[in-house]
Structures are given as C-alpha cells and as structure tokens.
C-alpha cells in the first residue's frame, strides 16, 4: 500500500474496505493452512519437555517449506518494494 501511495497516488482509491478485508482473509487462511498441516500428517504436534504445552516436531521438509514460503517469500516482497521506493525517491 505504501508503494502505491508513492508510485501511483491517484490509484490508491482502489484500496478500500473490501480489498483490505480480502487481504486480511488471505493472511488468516494462510496461517490456518500452515498450522493445520501438522494435524493432517506433515510433521506432527507433541508435548514439550515440561509436558504443559504442545509444539511442532520439526522435520526437514516442513521446516524448509515454512522457511521458504512464510519467511523468504514475504521478506523478498518487502525488500523488492522498498528498493523500488528508494530508487523512485
């Protein structure tokens, strides 16, 4: 949103309540997806050392996939848009 305010200030009118709600819903559904995958069989939840809470038993494929899609991909989008803003300004 910040990129479009600076890059195309007149097109920001397209960002309204409906589009903001859709973006929040996509983020919410992504969180549900990544938290239910261990329940569905990819890795699993188990008790921690104190036996008072559960956490994911990390295997390599689940850990690498979460790292790529939940950390690297959003970080790349943030870095790309900020570099474009710095170059533009």
C-alpha positions, 0 to 999 in steps of 0.5 A: 500500500505504501508503494502505491501511495508513492508510485501511483497516488491517484490509484490508491482509491482502489484500496478500500474496505473490501480489498483490505478485508480480502487481504486480511482473509488471505493472511488468516487462511494462510496461517490456518493452512500452515498450522493445520498441516501438522494435524493432517500428517506433515510433521506432527504436534507433541508435548514439550519437555515440561509436558504443559504445552504442545509444539511442532516436531520439526522435520526437514521438509516442513521446516524448509517449506515454512522457511521458504514460503512464510519467511523468504517469500514475504521478506523478498516482497518487502525488500523488492518494494522498498528498493523500488521506493528508494530508487523512485525517491 
